[in-house]
């Protein structure tokens, strides 16, 4: 995960656009504090996480109309606590003229293909999510 894909920063968490967009709108919610296990977060982190996650879910539903979400906290590559936020789609979605198709619908999301889109399209996805989060009720840091 790279910080250049930062969507929004909050008091205890940040939202990043995942660099592999084979699942349109896939994001990562990362704890700012160096913690590994989800059950070691503070009450403040827990409350803020659930507020952010619900808001992000609702915004992704509006923008891309996923059929469901997968959530994963694995820590295999990067042990710092982060939750993968993975929208899933029964049928293709088109964003900015580009077709996104969930080839693993009805199956585990991983392993996923090495899916590449242009940096310009990545920024358009990120900007669309940012602009909607900016108009949301949660106050960023």
C-alpha positions in Angstrom: 0.0 0.0 0.0 1.3 3.4 -0.9 0.5 6.6 0.9 0.2 8.3 -2.5 -3.2 6.7 -2.8 -4.4 8.5 0.3 -8.1 9.2 0.1 -8.7 10.7 3.6 -7.1 11.0 7.0 -8.9 10.8 10.2 -7.8 11.0 13.9 -6.8 7.4 14.2 -7.3 5.9 10.7 -6.6 6.6 7.0 -8.4 5.5 3.9 -6.3 4.5 0.9 -7.3 3.4 -2.5 -5.9 -0.1 -3.1 -3.5 -0.1 -6.0 -5.2 -3.1 -7.6 -8.7 -2.0 -8.7 -9.9 -5.4 -10.1 -12.7 -4.7 -7.6 -13.8 -1.2 -8.5 -13.6 1.0 -5.4 -11.4 -1.4 -3.4 -10.0 0.5 -0.4 -7.9 -0.1 2.6 -8.7 1.4 6.0 -5.3 1.6 7.9 -4.8 2.2 11.6 -2.4 5.2 12.1 -1.1 3.7 15.4 1.4 0.8 15.1 -0.9 -2.0 16.2 -1.1 -5.5 14.7 -4.2 -7.2 16.0 -7.7 -5.8 15.5 -8.7 -6.7 19.1 -5.9 -4.5 20.5 -7.4 -1.2 19.2 -8.6 1.4 21.7 -12.2 2.3 22.2 -11.6 5.6 20.3 -10.1 3.7 17.4 -13.0 1.2 17.4 -15.7 3.8 17.4 -14.0 5.8 14.6 -13.3 2.7 12.5 -17.0 1.7 12.5 -18.1 5.2 11.7 -15.6 5.5 8.8 -16.3 1.9 7.5 -20.1 2.4 7.5 -19.7 5.8 5.7 -17.3 4.4 3.1 -19.6 1.4 2.5 -22.6 3.7 2.0 -20.6 6.0 -0.4 -19.3 3.0 -2.4 -22.9 1.7 -2.6 -24.0 5.0 -4.1 -21.1 5.4 -6.5 -20.5 1.9 -7.9 -23.5 -0.2 -6.7 -21.7 -3.3 -5.5 -23.8 -6.3 -4.7 -22.0 -7.1 -1.5 -18.7 -6.4 0.4 -15.9 -8.6 1.6 -13.7 -7.3 4.5 -10.3 -8.8 5.3 -7.7 -8.2 8.0 -4.8 -10.4 7.1 -1.5 -8.8 7.9 0.6 -11.3 6.0 2.6 -8.8 3.9 2.2 -5.7 6.1 1.6 -6.5 9.7 0.4 -3.0 10.7 -3.4 -3.3 11.2 -5.3 -2.6 8.0 -8.7 -3.7 6.8 -9.3 -4.5 3.1 -12.6 -3.1 1.9 -13.6 -5.1 -1.2 -16.7 -4.3 -3.2 -18.0 -7.3 -5.1 -20.1 -7.3 -8.3 -22.4 -9.8 -10.0 -22.2 -8.0 -13.3 -19.7 -5.6 -14.9 -19.5 -2.0 -14.0 -18.3 0.8 -16.2 -16.5 3.8 -14.8 -15.1 6.6 -17.0 -15.6 4.3 -20.0 -13.5 1.5 -18.5 -15.1 -1.9 -17.9 -14.6 -3.6 -14.5 -15.7 -7.2 -14.2 -15.5 -9.3 -11.0 -14.2 -12.6 -12.5 -14.3 -14.3 -9.0 -18.0 -13.4 -8.2 -19.3 -16.2 -5.9 -15.8 -17.2 -4.9 -13.1 -16.0 -2.6 -11.8 -12.7 -3.8 -8.2 -13.8 -3.6 -6.0 -14.6 -5.2 -7.0 -11.8 -7.6 -5.5 -11.1 -11.0 -2.7 -8.6 -11.5 -5.1 -5.9 -12.8 -3.6 -2.7 -14.1 -5.3 0.6 -14.9 -3.8 3.9 -15.8 -2.7 6.3 -13.1 -5.2 8.8 -14.5 -8.1 6.4 -14.0 -6.8 5.5 -10.4 -6.9 9.2 -9.6 -10.4 9.6 -11.0 -11.7 6.7 -8.8 -9.9 8.2 -5.8 -11.2 11.7 -6.5 -14.8 10.4 -6.8 -14.6 8.7 -3.5 -12.8 11.7 -1.9 -15.4 14.2 -3.1 -18.2 12.1 -1.7 -16.4 11.5 1.6 -15.7 15.3 1.9 -19.5 15.9 1.8 -20.1 13.3 4.5 -20.8 13.9 8.1 -17.6 12.4 9.6 -15.1 15.1 10.3 -11.5 14.3 9.1 -8.4 15.0 11.1 
